[in-house]
């Protein structure tokens, strides 16, 4: 797995801008790159985080450098939150409840607000979603409930909770079947998943069995799924930034 060049932690010569887009009582942050962007990536934070967590200097500088060097095609990046305003209970159980209902918020409020702000819409082949930990759980829910909106999925260190909390580890076969059923209901049945985690990540015992169970459906998941593990990778944002550096250039590339 590619490592982030050390210089990418510093400011790039060409930098994108950050915009705040309100909707209802909430808002999302939007990264607008230098150059024409034809695609958009919805990036979801982990449990206990918020819209600002991913939009820190380390990540934004890295993205600026990747676009400046041509490693990454210019893209919009949206950072929302699944928590309601003023939410103080961010325990796994409560976070799981917030995440479970977030796909509807994406569909009915966030995507329309971003599209209106930008004055353009994106078809599903130019729209991606990914996230870390509970953001990874969010990504799997989007696969289950919003395959008509997204083509590209990047769950990082988070399993699918369709069968309950930590369902990917406790009920891998049932979880894989639920994902298979969701894919089968999609008329085109086409998508791309790039899942990543680390061997020392607390999410590894939950995501790894799920990914192995998905291999039982090669007709649907075979060539459409890429699963990578980082030896010694742990459950933190520094590791996730490396996953993003490694995986983002593959988004929106022709299959």
N, C-alpha and C positions, 0 to 999 in steps of 0.2 A: 504494500500500500504506500502510495507516494507520500513523502514528507513535505511539510510546508517549508519553503525556503525562508531562512532567518530574516532576510530583508523585507519579507512580506508583512511583518508585524509593524513596520514603520509606514508613515504616510506615503502614498504613491504620488507621482507627479500629476496624474489626472484623477480626480476624485468625483464620485457621484454625490448626489444630494439626498437628504432625508425629508420627507413630507409627512405631515400628520393628517389623517383623513378621519373625521368623526362620522359616526353613524349611531343614531339613538343616543344612549348614555355612554357609549364606548367609542374607541377609536383604534385604528391600525396605524402602524408606521410603514412607509413605503420608501424603498431605496430606488432611486432613479439614476441609472448609469449615464455616463457620457457616451454618446453615440445612440444610434437608433436601436431600440429594443423591440423585438417581435414576440417575446415570450414572457411568462410571468411565473414566479415560484413562490408559493405560500409556505413559509417556514415557521414551524410551531415550537415554542419553548417547552422545557421540561416542567415537572411539577414544582410548584412554589414560585415559578418565574412570572414574567410579564412581557409586554411588547418590547421593552428595552433590552431584555436579556441577550438576545442574539445581536442586536444592533450596537455592539460594543466596538471600540477601536480595533481590537484584534481581528474580528470577523470582517468589518467593513474595509479595513486596510487590505486584508487578504483579497477580498473581492475586487477592489480597485486595481490591485496589482495584476490579478488574473485577467481582467479585461484589458488593461493597458498592454500586457505582453501578448495578448491574443490567445491565451489558454482558454478563455471563457468568452462566449458570445455575450454581448450586452443583454442583460435581462432585468426586468423589474423583480424586486423581492419584497414580499409583503410579510410583516410580522404582526399577527393578531394575538389575542389571548382568549382562552376559553373560560376564564373566571369572570364572574359578574363584578360590576364596580363595588368597591368596598369589601370584597370577600376576604375574610380572615381565616376561615377553615380551609387550609390547603393540604390536608391529609390525603394519603393515597385514595381512601374510599370516597371522600368528597370530590377529589379531583377526577376520579373515575366517572362520577355522576355528571360533572361538568363537561367532560370530554364526550360522553355518550350522546349528549344533545347538541354538540357543537356543529355537526355536519349541516343541520338545518340552518344554523346561524350563518355558516359560510354561504350556503345556497341563497338564502332569502335576504340577507343584509350585507355581508362583507363583500362578496363578489360584485353585486350591483353597485355598491358605493365606490369601490375601486374603479370599476368600469366607467362610471359616470365621471369620476375625477379625471381619469386619463382620456376620456372621450373616445375610447376604443374598447372593443370586446376581443376575447380570445377564444378560439375553439379548443376543444379538449387536447388536441395534439400539441398545443402551445401553452398548456397550463399544467403545472406540476405542484405536488404537495409533499412535504417531508417534515420530519420533526424528531426531536430527541426525547427519549424516555416517555413521559406522558404525551409528548408531542408525537412520538412514534405510535402510541396507542391511537391517538387522533388520526394519524395517517391511515391506519388499518380500518378505522371506522369510515373514513372517506372512501376507501376501497369498497367497503360493504354497501355504502349508501349513496355514493356520488361518483360512480364510474362514468356517468354521462357527462360529468364536469371535468374530470382529470384523466389524463393518459399516463402521466409519469408519477411514480410513488417512490419516496425515499424514507422508509422507516429506519430510524437509527436507535438501537438499544431500547426497543420497546416492542412488546408482542401485542397480538390482537386479543381484546377482552370480550369478544362476542359471546364466549362461554363463561364469562365471569372474570373477576380480578385474577391476573396471572394465568389466564385461560390457555395461552399458548404453551405453557409448561405443564399445567395440570390436566388439560384436555386437548392435546395437540391434534389428534385425529379428528375430533369434532370441530375444532377450530379450522383446520385445513378444509374440511368439508363445507363449512359455512362460507369460506372464501371462494371455494370452487363454485358453489351454488350462485354466489353473487356474480362471479365472472361469467357463468353460463347464461345469466339473465341479460347480460350486455349484448345487444344485437351483433355488434362487430366482434365481440370477445377478443379485443386487442388492447394491450396495455403494456407497460414496462414497470417492473419493481426492482429496485436496487436496495437491498437490506444490508445493514452493517452493524456489527457489534464487536466487542473485545472478549477474549477468553477469560479475563479476570473481571469482567463487567458483571454487576449484580443482575443485569437483565439477561445474561447469557443462558442461564438454566431455563428461562421462559421462552426466549426467542428461538434458540437453537432447535429444540424439539419440534416447534411449530414449522420451521423452515424445512426440516427433514420430512415431516409428515406431508408437506405440500409436494414433495417429490413424487408422491404416489399418484399425482395427477399430471403426468408429463404432457398430455395433450393440451392442457390449458396453461400450466405453469412452466413447463420445460424451458423453452428458449426465451420466454418472457420474463424470467426471474433470474436475478444475479444476487448471490448471497456471499458476503465476504466477512471473515473474522480477522481481527488484528490480534496477533499473539501478544498477550500481556496488556491489551487495551482495557481501560477502566471506565467507570461511569462518571465522566466529567466533561466540561465544555471544551477543554483543550483537546481532548481526544476527538470530540465531535467536530471541531473545526478541521481536524485532519481528515475525517471522513468526508466532510463537505468539500475540502480541497481536492480530494481524490475523486469524489463522485459527481460534483456539479458539472464538470465539462461533458459528461455523458448525457445530461438532460437535453432534450429537444434535438438529439441527433437522429438522423434517419435510421430506422432498424436495419 
